[in-house]
Amino acid sequence: MTALGEVEAFLRRHPHIPAYLVDVRAQRSVSQQIAARSGVEHESPQIIVFQRGAVVWNASHDDITAEALARWLPAA
């Protein structure tokens, strides 16, 4: 399954978790602002988990799984 598919699978099971998708090609400035503010260097595909405004976890490519998201989102 793709990284996007993993995130979508997670969100189907946890619809109360807010998630936002940034299309880095169409929203380059948003992607750059996230990288600058978070300190997380851009990769694609990528997921960044924030809690109270701080990055608590990020992953890219094959490390993005529904199970990994569940570990990093205790309210899930």
mmCIF file of the N, C-alpha and C atoms, coordinates in Angstrom:
data_MODEL
# 
_entry.id   MODEL 
# 
loop_
_atom_site.group_PDB 
_atom_site.id 
_atom_site.type_symbol 
_atom_site.label_atom_id 
_atom_site.label_alt_id 
_atom_site.label_comp_id 
_atom_site.label_asym_id 
_atom_site.label_entity_id 
_atom_site.label_seq_id 
_atom_site.pdbx_PDB_ins_code 
_atom_site.Cartn_x 
_atom_site.Cartn_y 
_atom_site.Cartn_z 
_atom_site.occupancy 
_atom_site.B_iso_or_equiv 
_atom_site.pdbx_formal_charge 
_atom_site.auth_seq_id 
_atom_site.auth_comp_id 
_atom_site.auth_asym_id 
_atom_site.auth_atom_id 
_atom_site.pdbx_PDB_model_num 
ATOM 1   N N  . MET A 1 1  ? 0.850   -1.176 0.000  1.00 0.00 ? 1  MET A N  1 
ATOM 2   C CA . MET A 1 1  ? 0.000   0.000  0.000  1.00 0.00 ? 1  MET A CA 1 
ATOM 3   C C  . MET A 1 1  ? 0.900   1.246  0.000  1.00 0.00 ? 1  MET A C  1 
ATOM 4   N N  . THR A 1 2  ? 0.458   2.284  -0.663 1.00 0.00 ? 2  THR A N  1 
ATOM 5   C CA . THR A 1 2  ? 1.209   3.538  -0.706 1.00 0.00 ? 2  THR A CA 1 
ATOM 6   C C  . THR A 1 2  ? 1.123   4.268  0.634  1.00 0.00 ? 2  THR A C  1 
ATOM 7   N N  . ALA A 1 3  ? 1.992   5.250  0.826  1.00 0.00 ? 3  ALA A N  1 
ATOM 8   C CA . ALA A 1 3  ? 1.948   6.065  2.045  1.00 0.00 ? 3  ALA A CA 1 
ATOM 9   C C  . ALA A 1 3  ? 0.588   6.740  2.174  1.00 0.00 ? 3  ALA A C  1 
ATOM 10  N N  . LEU A 1 4  ? 0.080   7.292  1.082  1.00 0.00 ? 4  LEU A N  1 
ATOM 11  C CA . LEU A 1 4  ? -1.233  7.936  1.119  1.00 0.00 ? 4  LEU A CA 1 
ATOM 12  C C  . LEU A 1 4  ? -2.310  6.924  1.493  1.00 0.00 ? 4  LEU A C  1 
ATOM 13  N N  . GLY A 1 5  ? -2.230  5.740  0.954  1.00 0.00 ? 5  GLY A N  1 
ATOM 14  C CA . GLY A 1 5  ? -3.191  4.687  1.282  1.00 0.00 ? 5  GLY A CA 1 
ATOM 15  C C  . GLY A 1 5  ? -3.140  4.323  2.756  1.00 0.00 ? 5  GLY A C  1 
ATOM 16  N N  . GLU A 1 6  ? -1.954  4.285  3.325  1.00 0.00 ? 6  GLU A N  1 
ATOM 17  C CA . GLU A 1 6  ? -1.806  3.994  4.758  1.00 0.00 ? 6  GLU A CA 1 
ATOM 18  C C  . GLU A 1 6  ? -2.466  5.086  5.604  1.00 0.00 ? 6  GLU A C  1 
ATOM 19  N N  . VAL A 1 7  ? -2.230  6.341  5.231  1.00 0.00 ? 7  VAL A N  1 
ATOM 20  C CA . VAL A 1 7  ? -2.832  7.458  5.974  1.00 0.00 ? 7  VAL A CA 1 
ATOM 21  C C  . VAL A 1 7  ? -4.350  7.411  5.831  1.00 0.00 ? 7  VAL A C  1 
ATOM 22  N N  . GLU A 1 8  ? -4.840  7.178  4.630  1.00 0.00 ? 8  GLU A N  1 
ATOM 23  C CA . GLU A 1 8  ? -6.285  7.104  4.422  1.00 0.00 ? 8  GLU A CA 1 
ATOM 24  C C  . GLU A 1 8  ? -6.897  5.965  5.226  1.00 0.00 ? 8  GLU A C  1 
ATOM 25  N N  . ALA A 1 9  ? -6.218  4.822  5.293  1.00 0.00 ? 9  ALA A N  1 
ATOM 26  C CA . ALA A 1 9  ? -6.712  3.690  6.079  1.00 0.00 ? 9  ALA A CA 1 
ATOM 27  C C  . ALA A 1 9  ? -6.776  4.063  7.558  1.00 0.00 ? 9  ALA A C  1 
ATOM 28  N N  . PHE A 1 10 ? -5.747  4.729  8.047  1.00 0.00 ? 10 PHE A N  1 
ATOM 29  C CA . PHE A 1 10 ? -5.738  5.172  9.440  1.00 0.00 ? 10 PHE A CA 1 
ATOM 30  C C  . PHE A 1 10 ? -6.894  6.127  9.704  1.00 0.00 ? 10 PHE A C  1 
ATOM 31  N N  . LEU A 1 11 ? -7.091  7.093  8.826  1.00 0.00 ? 11 LEU A N  1 
ATOM 32  C CA . LEU A 1 11 ? -8.142  8.098  9.027  1.00 0.00 ? 11 LEU A CA 1 
ATOM 33  C C  . LEU A 1 11 ? -9.548  7.508  8.939  1.00 0.00 ? 11 LEU A C  1 
ATOM 34  N N  . ARG A 1 12 ? -9.735  6.456  8.155  1.00 0.00 ? 12 ARG A N  1 
ATOM 35  C CA . ARG A 1 12 ? -11.044 5.785  8.121  1.00 0.00 ? 12 ARG A CA 1 
ATOM 36  C C  . ARG A 1 12 ? -11.369 5.186  9.485  1.00 0.00 ? 12 ARG A C  1 
ATOM 37  N N  . ARG A 1 13 ? -10.341 4.678  10.166 1.00 0.00 ? 13 ARG A N  1 
ATOM 38  C CA . ARG A 1 13 ? -10.547 4.087  11.491 1.00 0.00 ? 13 ARG A CA 1 
ATOM 39  C C  . ARG A 1 13 ? -10.588 5.137  12.604 1.00 0.00 ? 13 ARG A C  1 
ATOM 40  N N  . HIS A 1 14 ? -10.060 6.333  12.321 1.00 0.00 ? 14 HIS A N  1 
ATOM 41  C CA . HIS A 1 14 ? -9.972  7.395  13.328 1.00 0.00 ? 14 HIS A CA 1 
ATOM 42  C C  . HIS A 1 14 ? -10.390 8.737  12.716 1.00 0.00 ? 14 HIS A C  1 
ATOM 43  N N  . PRO A 1 15 ? -11.649 8.861  12.328 1.00 0.00 ? 15 PRO A N  1 
ATOM 44  C CA . PRO A 1 15 ? -12.086 10.079 11.626 1.00 0.00 ? 15 PRO A CA 1 
ATOM 45  C C  . PRO A 1 15 ? -12.027 11.346 12.479 1.00 0.00 ? 15 PRO A C  1 
ATOM 46  N N  . HIS A 1 16 ? -11.888 11.221 13.782 1.00 0.00 ? 16 HIS A N  1 
ATOM 47  C CA . HIS A 1 16 ? -11.815 12.380 14.663 1.00 0.00 ? 16 HIS A CA 1 
ATOM 48  C C  . HIS A 1 16 ? -10.419 13.029 14.681 1.00 0.00 ? 16 HIS A C  1 
ATOM 49  N N  . ILE A 1 17 ? -9.425  12.367 14.104 1.00 0.00 ? 17 ILE A N  1 
ATOM 50  C CA . ILE A 1 17 ? -8.060  12.905 14.074 1.00 0.00 ? 17 ILE A CA 1 
ATOM 51  C C  . ILE A 1 17 ? -7.957  13.905 12.919 1.00 0.00 ? 17 ILE A C  1 
ATOM 52  N N  . PRO A 1 18 ? -7.579  15.156 13.202 1.00 0.00 ? 18 PRO A N  1 
ATOM 53  C CA . PRO A 1 18 ? -7.431  16.127 12.108 1.00 0.00 ? 18 PRO A CA 1 
ATOM 54  C C  . PRO A 1 18 ? -6.180  15.828 11.290 1.00 0.00 ? 18 PRO A C  1 
ATOM 55  N N  . ALA A 1 19 ? -6.325  15.873 9.987  1.00 0.00 ? 19 ALA A N  1 
ATOM 56  C CA . ALA A 1 19 ? -5.198  15.624 9.088  1.00 0.00 ? 19 ALA A CA 1 
ATOM 57  C C  . ALA A 1 19 ? -5.305  16.575 7.900  1.00 0.00 ? 19 ALA A C  1 
ATOM 58  N N  . TYR A 1 20 ? -4.167  17.017 7.420  1.00 0.00 ? 20 TYR A N  1 
ATOM 59  C CA . TYR A 1 20 ? -4.129  17.966 6.309  1.00 0.00 ? 20 TYR A CA 1 
ATOM 60  C C  . TYR A 1 20 ? -3.117  17.484 5.277  1.00 0.00 ? 20 TYR A C  1 
ATOM 61  N N  . LEU A 1 21 ? -3.507  17.546 4.032  1.00 0.00 ? 21 LEU A N  1 
ATOM 62  C CA . LEU A 1 21 ? -2.652  17.137 2.935  1.00 0.00 ? 21 LEU A CA 1 
ATOM 63  C C  . LEU A 1 21 ? -2.128  18.369 2.223  1.00 0.00 ? 21 LEU A C  1 
ATOM 64  N N  . VAL A 1 22 ? -0.816  18.424 2.022  1.00 0.00 ? 22 VAL A N  1 
ATOM 65  C CA . VAL A 1 22 ? -0.208  19.513 1.274  1.00 0.00 ? 22 VAL A CA 1 
ATOM 66  C C  . VAL A 1 22 ? 0.326   18.937 -0.031 1.00 0.00 ? 22 VAL A C  1 
ATOM 67  N N  . ASP A 1 23 ? -0.178  19.436 -1.138 1.00 0.00 ? 23 ASP A N  1 
ATOM 68  C CA . ASP A 1 23 ? 0.329   19.064 -2.453 1.00 0.00 ? 23 ASP A CA 1 
ATOM 69  C C  . ASP A 1 23 ? 1.553   19.936 -2.696 1.00 0.00 ? 23 ASP A C  1 
ATOM 70  N N  . VAL A 1 24 ? 2.746   19.363 -2.524 1.00 0.00 ? 24 VAL A N  1 
ATOM 71  C CA . VAL A 1 24 ? 3.963   20.175 -2.552 1.00 0.00 ? 24 VAL A CA 1 
ATOM 72  C C  . VAL A 1 24 ? 4.230   20.818 -3.911 1.00 0.00 ? 24 VAL A C  1 
ATOM 73  N N  . ARG A 1 25 ? 3.703   20.245 -4.953 1.00 0.00 ? 25 ARG A N  1 
ATOM 74  C CA . ARG A 1 25 ? 3.869   20.882 -6.275 1.00 0.00 ? 25 ARG A CA 1 
ATOM 75  C C  . ARG A 1 25 ? 2.962   22.097 -6.416 1.00 0.00 ? 25 ARG A C  1 
ATOM 76  N N  . ALA A 1 26 ? 1.730   21.960 -5.976 1.00 0.00 ? 26 ALA A N  1 
ATOM 77  C CA . ALA A 1 26 ? 0.758   23.042 -6.126 1.00 0.00 ? 26 ALA A CA 1 
ATOM 78  C C  . ALA A 1 26 ? 0.846   24.059 -4.989 1.00 0.00 ? 26 ALA A C  1 
ATOM 79  N N  . GLN A 1 27 ? 1.357   23.621 -3.835 1.00 0.00 ? 27 GLN A N  1 
ATOM 80  C CA . GLN A 1 27 ? 1.403   24.490 -2.655 1.00 0.00 ? 27 GLN A CA 1 
ATOM 81  C C  . GLN A 1 27 ? 2.831   24.582 -2.124 1.00 0.00 ? 27 GLN A C  1 
ATOM 82  N N  . ARG A 1 28 ? 3.739   24.908 -3.015 1.00 0.00 ? 28 ARG A N  1 
ATOM 83  C CA . ARG A 1 28 ? 5.170   24.944 -2.663 1.00 0.00 ? 28 ARG A CA 1 
ATOM 84  C C  . ARG A 1 28 ? 5.455   25.874 -1.489 1.00 0.00 ? 28 ARG A C  1 
ATOM 85  N N  . SER A 1 29 ? 4.830   27.037 -1.458 1.00 0.00 ? 29 SER A N  1 
ATOM 86  C CA . SER A 1 29 ? 5.111   27.985 -0.372 1.00 0.00 ? 29 SER A CA 1 
ATOM 87  C C  . SER A 1 29 ? 4.642   27.432 0.975  1.00 0.00 ? 29 SER A C  1 
ATOM 88  N N  . VAL A 1 30 ? 3.526   26.724 0.975  1.00 0.00 ? 30 VAL A N  1 
ATOM 89  C CA . VAL A 1 30 ? 3.043   26.109 2.220  1.00 0.00 ? 30 VAL A CA 1 
ATOM 90  C C  . VAL A 1 30 ? 4.042   25.050 2.684  1.00 0.00 ? 30 VAL A C  1 
ATOM 91  N N  . SER A 1 31 ? 4.506   24.233 1.773  1.00 0.00 ? 31 SER A N  1 
ATOM 92  C CA . SER A 1 31 ? 5.485   23.205 2.092  1.00 0.00 ? 31 SER A CA 1 
ATOM 93  C C  . SER A 1 31 ? 6.755   23.822 2.667  1.00 0.00 ? 31 SER A C  1 
ATOM 94  N N  . GLN A 1 32 ? 7.210   24.902 2.069  1.00 0.00 ? 32 GLN A N  1 
ATOM 95  C CA . GLN A 1 32 ? 8.421   25.577 2.555  1.00 0.00 ? 32 GLN A CA 1 
ATOM 96  C C  . GLN A 1 32 ? 8.208   26.183 3.943  1.00 0.00 ? 32 GLN A C  1 
ATOM 97  N N  . GLN A 1 33 ? 7.040   26.737 4.190  1.00 0.00 ? 33 GLN A N  1 
ATOM 98  C CA . GLN A 1 33 ? 6.741   27.306 5.503  1.00 0.00 ? 33 GLN A CA 1 
ATOM 99  C C  . GLN A 1 33 ? 6.704   26.214 6.579  1.00 0.00 ? 33 GLN A C  1 
ATOM 100 N N  . ILE A 1 34 ? 6.121   25.086 6.251  1.00 0.00 ? 34 ILE A N  1 
ATOM 101 C CA . ILE A 1 34 ? 6.079   23.978 7.210  1.00 0.00 ? 34 ILE A CA 1 
ATOM 102 C C  . ILE A 1 34 ? 7.491   23.518 7.536  1.00 0.00 ? 34 ILE A C  1 
ATOM 103 N N  . ALA A 1 35 ? 8.331   23.369 6.529  1.00 0.00 ? 35 ALA A N  1 
ATOM 104 C CA . ALA A 1 35 ? 9.715   22.948 6.754  1.00 0.00 ? 35 ALA A CA 1 
ATOM 105 C C  . ALA A 1 35 ? 10.458  23.971 7.620  1.00 0.00 ? 35 ALA A C  1 
ATOM 106 N N  . ALA A 1 36 ? 10.279  25.253 7.331  1.00 0.00 ? 36 ALA A N  1 
ATOM 107 C CA . ALA A 1 36 ? 10.972  26.296 8.084  1.00 0.00 ? 36 ALA A CA 1 
ATOM 108 C C  . ALA A 1 36 ? 10.508  26.335 9.540  1.00 0.00 ? 36 ALA A C  1 
ATOM 109 N N  . ARG A 1 37 ? 9.218   26.235 9.760  1.00 0.00 ? 37 ARG A N  1 
ATOM 110 C CA . ARG A 1 37 ? 8.680   26.337 11.123 1.00 0.00 ? 37 ARG A CA 1 
ATOM 111 C C  . ARG A 1 37 ? 8.894   25.072 11.946 1.00 0.00 ? 37 ARG A C  1 
ATOM 112 N N  . SER A 1 38 ? 8.880   23.922 11.267 1.00 0.00 ? 38 SER A N  1 
ATOM 113 C CA . SER A 1 38 ? 8.989   22.652 11.996 1.00 0.00 ? 38 SER A CA 1 
ATOM 114 C C  . SER A 1 38 ? 10.429  22.194 12.171 1.00 0.00 ? 38 SER A C  1 
ATOM 115 N N  . GLY A 1 39 ? 11.311  22.645 11.266 1.00 0.00 ? 39 GLY A N  1 
ATOM 116 C CA . GLY A 1 39 ? 12.687  22.172 11.288 1.00 0.00 ? 39 GLY A CA 1 
ATOM 117 C C  . GLY A 1 39 ? 12.846  20.800 10.650 1.00 0.00 ? 39 GLY A C  1 
ATOM 118 N N  . VAL A 1 40 ? 11.796  20.306 10.032 1.00 0.00 ? 40 VAL A N  1 
ATOM 119 C CA . VAL A 1 40 ? 11.824  18.994 9.388  1.00 0.00 ? 40 VAL A CA 1 
ATOM 120 C C  . VAL A 1 40 ? 12.085  19.204 7.899  1.00 0.00 ? 40 VAL A C  1 
ATOM 121 N N  . GLU A 1 41 ? 13.181  18.654 7.411  1.00 0.00 ? 41 GLU A N  1 
ATOM 122 C CA . GLU A 1 41 ? 13.529  18.780 6.001  1.00 0.00 ? 41 GLU A CA 1 
ATOM 123 C C  . GLU A 1 41 ? 12.512  18.042 5.146  1.00 0.00 ? 41 GLU A C  1 
ATOM 124 N N  . HIS A 1 42 ? 12.127  18.657 4.039  1.00 0.00 ? 42 HIS A N  1 
ATOM 125 C CA . HIS A 1 42 ? 11.095  18.088 3.175  1.00 0.00 ? 42 HIS A CA 1 
ATOM 126 C C  . HIS A 1 42 ? 11.557  16.802 2.501  1.00 0.00 ? 42 HIS A C  1 
ATOM 127 N N  . GLU A 1 43 ? 10.671  15.823 2.518  1.00 0.00 ? 43 GLU A N  1 
ATOM 128 C CA . GLU A 1 43 ? 10.783  14.598 1.729  1.00 0.00 ? 43 GLU A CA 1 
ATOM 129 C C  . GLU A 1 43 ? 9.396   14.326 1.181  1.00 0.00 ? 43 GLU A C  1 
ATOM 130 N N  . SER A 1 44 ? 9.308   13.502 0.181  1.00 0.00 ? 44 SER A N  1 
ATOM 131 C CA . SER A 1 44 ? 8.002   13.203 -0.374 1.00 0.00 ? 44 SER A CA 1 
ATOM 132 C C  . SER A 1 44 ? 7.949   11.747 -0.798 1.00 0.00 ? 44 SER A C  1 
ATOM 133 N N  . PRO A 1 45 ? 6.966   11.011 -0.329 1.00 0.00 ? 45 PRO A N  1 
ATOM 134 C CA . PRO A 1 45 ? 5.894   11.400 0.582  1.00 0.00 ? 45 PRO A CA 1 
ATOM 135 C C  . PRO A 1 45 ? 6.422   11.531 2.005  1.00 0.00 ? 45 PRO A C  1 
ATOM 136 N N  . GLN A 1 46 ? 5.693   12.292 2.806  1.00 0.00 ? 46 GLN A N  1 
ATOM 137 C CA . GLN A 1 46 ? 6.124   12.558 4.172  1.00 0.00 ? 46 GLN A CA 1 
ATOM 138 C C  . GLN A 1 46 ? 4.913   12.806 5.060  1.00 0.00 ? 46 GLN A C  1 
ATOM 139 N N  . ILE A 1 47 ? 5.068   12.465 6.321  1.00 0.00 ? 47 ILE A N  1 
ATOM 140 C CA . ILE A 1 47 ? 4.053   12.789 7.312  1.00 0.00 ? 47 ILE A CA 1 
ATOM 141 C C  . ILE A 1 47 ? 4.754   13.424 8.500  1.00 0.00 ? 47 ILE A C  1 
ATOM 142 N N  . ILE A 1 48 ? 4.125   14.441 9.044  1.00 0.00 ? 48 ILE A N  1 
ATOM 143 C CA . ILE A 1 48 ? 4.650   15.114 10.232 1.00 0.00 ? 48 ILE A CA 1 
ATOM 144 C C  . ILE A 1 48 ? 3.515   15.165 11.246 1.00 0.00 ? 48 ILE A C  1 
ATOM 145 N N  . VAL A 1 49 ? 3.779   14.664 12.440 1.00 0.00 ? 49 VAL A N  1 
ATOM 146 C CA . VAL A 1 49 ? 2.786   14.683 13.511 1.00 0.00 ? 49 VAL A CA 1 
ATOM 147 C C  . VAL A 1 49 ? 3.163   15.789 14.489 1.00 0.00 ? 49 VAL A C  1 
ATOM 148 N N  . PHE A 1 50 ? 2.214   16.691 14.703 1.00 0.00 ? 50 PHE A N  1 
ATOM 149 C CA . PHE A 1 50 ? 2.394   17.791 15.650 1.00 0.00 ? 50 PHE A CA 1 
ATOM 150 C C  . PHE A 1 50 ? 1.499   17.551 16.853 1.00 0.00 ? 50 PHE A C  1 
ATOM 151 N N  . GLN A 1 51 ? 2.002   17.863 18.021 1.00 0.00 ? 51 GLN A N  1 
ATOM 152 C CA . GLN A 1 51 ? 1.188   17.887 19.228 1.00 0.00 ? 51 GLN A CA 1 
ATOM 153 C C  . GLN A 1 51 ? 1.537   19.165 19.982 1.00 0.00 ? 51 GLN A C  1 
ATOM 154 N N  . ARG A 1 52 ? 0.510   19.978 20.216 1.00 0.00 ? 52 ARG A N  1 
ATOM 155 C CA . ARG A 1 52 ? 0.681   21.273 20.869 1.00 0.00 ? 52 ARG A CA 1 
ATOM 156 C C  . ARG A 1 52 ? 1.707   22.141 20.143 1.00 0.00 ? 52 ARG A C  1 
ATOM 157 N N  . GLY A 1 53 ? 1.705   22.076 18.826 1.00 0.00 ? 53 GLY A N  1 
ATOM 158 C CA . GLY A 1 53 ? 2.566   22.920 18.014 1.00 0.00 ? 53 GLY A CA 1 
ATOM 159 C C  . GLY A 1 53 ? 3.980   22.421 17.828 1.00 0.00 ? 53 GLY A C  1 
ATOM 160 N N  . ALA A 1 54 ? 4.322   21.302 18.438 1.00 0.00 ? 54 ALA A N  1 
ATOM 161 C CA . ALA A 1 54 ? 5.676   20.755 18.323 1.00 0.00 ? 54 ALA A CA 1 
ATOM 162 C C  . ALA A 1 54 ? 5.649   19.447 17.532 1.00 0.00 ? 54 ALA A C  1 
ATOM 163 N N  . VAL A 1 55 ? 6.700   19.227 16.759 1.00 0.00 ? 55 VAL A N  1 
ATOM 164 C CA . VAL A 1 55 ? 6.825   17.974 16.007 1.00 0.00 ? 55 VAL A CA 1 
ATOM 165 C C  . VAL A 1 55 ? 7.189   16.860 16.990 1.00 0.00 ? 55 VAL A C  1 
ATOM 166 N N  . VAL A 1 56 ? 6.383   15.808 16.995 1.00 0.00 ? 56 VAL A N  1 
ATOM 167 C CA . VAL A 1 56 ? 6.670   14.656 17.847 1.00 0.00 ? 56 VAL A CA 1 
ATOM 168 C C  . VAL A 1 56 ? 7.120   13.443 17.036 1.00 0.00 ? 56 VAL A C  1 
ATOM 169 N N  . TRP A 1 57 ? 6.842   13.472 15.737 1.00 0.00 ? 57 TRP A N  1 
ATOM 170 C CA . TRP A 1 57 ? 7.245   12.348 14.884 1.00 0.00 ? 57 TRP A CA 1 
ATOM 171 C C  . TRP A 1 57 ? 7.121   12.774 13.438 1.00 0.00 ? 57 TRP A C  1 
ATOM 172 N N  . ASN A 1 58 ? 8.026   12.266 12.611 1.00 0.00 ? 58 ASN A N  1 
ATOM 173 C CA . ASN A 1 58 ? 7.881   12.426 11.162 1.00 0.00 ? 58 ASN A CA 1 
ATOM 174 C C  . ASN A 1 58 ? 8.450   11.189 10.502 1.00 0.00 ? 58 ASN A C  1 
ATOM 175 N N  . ALA A 1 59 ? 7.936   10.912 9.342  1.00 0.00 ? 59 ALA A N  1 
ATOM 176 C CA . ALA A 1 59 ? 8.374   9.731  8.604  1.00 0.00 ? 59 ALA A CA 1 
ATOM 177 C C  . ALA A 1 59 ? 8.183   9.989  7.116  1.00 0.00 ? 59 ALA A C  1 
ATOM 178 N N  . SER A 1 60 ? 8.860   9.180  6.334  1.00 0.00 ? 60 SER A N  1 
ATOM 179 C CA . SER A 1 60 ? 8.686   9.279  4.888  1.00 0.00 ? 60 SER A CA 1 
ATOM 180 C C  . SER A 1 60 ? 8.697   7.883  4.272  1.00 0.00 ? 60 SER A C  1 
ATOM 181 N N  . HIS A 1 61 ? 8.191   7.828  3.083  1.00 0.00 ? 61 HIS A N  1 
ATOM 182 C CA . HIS A 1 61 ? 8.178   6.628  2.264  1.00 0.00 ? 61 HIS A CA 1 
ATOM 183 C C  . HIS A 1 61 ? 7.584   5.423  2.996  1.00 0.00 ? 61 HIS A C  1 
ATOM 184 N N  . ASP A 1 62 ? 8.315   4.309  3.051  1.00 0.00 ? 62 ASP A N  1 
ATOM 185 C CA . ASP A 1 62 ? 7.786   3.060  3.598  1.00 0.00 ? 62 ASP A CA 1 
ATOM 186 C C  . ASP A 1 62 ? 7.601   3.082  5.116  1.00 0.00 ? 62 ASP A C  1 
ATOM 187 N N  . ASP A 1 63 ? 8.127   4.107  5.780  1.00 0.00 ? 63 ASP A N  1 
ATOM 188 C CA . ASP A 1 63 ? 7.936   4.212  7.228  1.00 0.00 ? 63 ASP A CA 1 
ATOM 189 C C  . ASP A 1 63 ? 6.563   4.769  7.589  1.00 0.00 ? 63 ASP A C  1 
ATOM 190 N N  . ILE A 1 64 ? 5.827   5.228  6.604  1.00 0.00 ? 64 ILE A N  1 
ATOM 191 C CA . ILE A 1 64 ? 4.477   5.753  6.837  1.00 0.00 ? 64 ILE A CA 1 
ATOM 192 C C  . ILE A 1 64 ? 3.495   4.594  6.778  1.00 0.00 ? 64 ILE A C  1 
ATOM 193 N N  . THR A 1 65 ? 3.023   4.180  7.954  1.00 0.00 ? 65 THR A N  1 
ATOM 194 C CA . THR A 1 65 ? 2.044   3.096  8.022  1.00 0.00 ? 65 THR A CA 1 
ATOM 195 C C  . THR A 1 65 ? 0.946   3.488  8.994  1.00 0.00 ? 65 THR A C  1 
ATOM 196 N N  . ALA A 1 66 ? -0.205  2.879  8.837  1.00 0.00 ? 66 ALA A N  1 
ATOM 197 C CA . ALA A 1 66 ? -1.322  3.117  9.753  1.00 0.00 ? 66 ALA A CA 1 
ATOM 198 C C  . ALA A 1 66 ? -0.929  2.722  11.176 1.00 0.00 ? 66 ALA A C  1 
ATOM 199 N N  . GLU A 1 67 ? -0.184  1.647  11.316 1.00 0.00 ? 67 GLU A N  1 
ATOM 200 C CA . GLU A 1 67 ? 0.236   1.191  12.640 1.00 0.00 ? 67 GLU A CA 1 
ATOM 201 C C  . GLU A 1 67 ? 1.184   2.190  13.286 1.00 0.00 ? 67 GLU A C  1 
ATOM 202 N N  . ALA A 1 68 ? 2.116   2.745  12.524 1.00 0.00 ? 68 ALA A N  1 
ATOM 203 C CA . ALA A 1 68 ? 3.037   3.740  13.068 1.00 0.00 ? 68 ALA A CA 1 
ATOM 204 C C  . ALA A 1 68 ? 2.273   4.987  13.503 1.00 0.00 ? 68 ALA A C  1 
ATOM 205 N N  . LEU A 1 69 ? 1.308   5.401  12.710 1.00 0.00 ? 69 LEU A N  1 
ATOM 206 C CA . LEU A 1 69 ? 0.496   6.556  13.102 1.00 0.00 ? 69 LEU A CA 1 
ATOM 207 C C  . LEU A 1 69 ? -0.219  6.301  14.419 1.00 0.00 ? 69 LEU A C  1 
ATOM 208 N N  . ALA A 1 70 ? -0.759  5.134  14.587 1.00 0.00 ? 70 ALA A N  1 
ATOM 209 C CA . ALA A 1 70 ? -1.477  4.801  15.820 1.00 0.00 ? 70 ALA A CA 1 
ATOM 210 C C  . ALA A 1 70 ? -0.554  4.851  17.028 1.00 0.00 ? 70 ALA A C  1 
ATOM 211 N N  . ARG A 1 71 ? 0.709   4.489  16.853 1.00 0.00 ? 71 ARG A N  1 
ATOM 212 C CA . ARG A 1 71 ? 1.669   4.551  17.965 1.00 0.00 ? 71 ARG A CA 1 
ATOM 213 C C  . ARG A 1 71 ? 1.959   6.001  18.369 1.00 0.00 ? 71 ARG A C  1 
ATOM 214 N N  . TRP A 1 72 ? 1.962   6.910  17.396 1.00 0.00 ? 72 TRP A N  1 
ATOM 215 C CA . TRP A 1 72 ? 2.338   8.298  17.663 1.00 0.00 ? 72 TRP A CA 1 
ATOM 216 C C  . TRP A 1 72 ? 1.152   9.199  17.952 1.00 0.00 ? 72 TRP A C  1 
ATOM 217 N N  . LEU A 1 73 ? -0.038  8.684  17.835 1.00 0.00 ? 73 LEU A N  1 
ATOM 218 C CA . LEU A 1 73 ? -1.229  9.466  18.133 1.00 0.00 ? 73 LEU A CA 1 
ATOM 219 C C  . LEU A 1 73 ? -1.998  8.754  19.249 1.00 0.00 ? 73 LEU A C  1 
ATOM 220 N N  . PRO A 1 74 ? -1.631  9.022  20.490 1.00 0.00 ? 74 PRO A N  1 
ATOM 221 C CA . PRO A 1 74 ? -2.216  8.262  21.601 1.00 0.00 ? 74 PRO A CA 1 
ATOM 222 C C  . PRO A 1 74 ? -3.728  8.405  21.720 1.00 0.00 ? 74 PRO A C  1 
ATOM 223 N N  . ALA A 1 75 ? -4.297  9.483  21.206 1.00 0.00 ? 75 ALA A N  1 
ATOM 224 C CA . ALA A 1 75 ? -5.745  9.651  21.273 1.00 0.00 ? 75 ALA A CA 1 
ATOM 225 C C  . ALA A 1 75 ? -6.463  8.796  20.241 1.00 0.00 ? 75 ALA A C  1 
ATOM 226 N N  . ALA A 1 76 ? -5.699  8.164  19.372 1.00 0.00 ? 76 ALA A N  1 
ATOM 227 C CA . ALA A 1 76 ? -6.306  7.338  18.326 1.00 0.00 ? 76 ALA A CA 1 
ATOM 228 C C  . ALA A 1 76 ? -6.880  6.110  18.973 1.00 0.00 ? 76 ALA A C  1 
# 
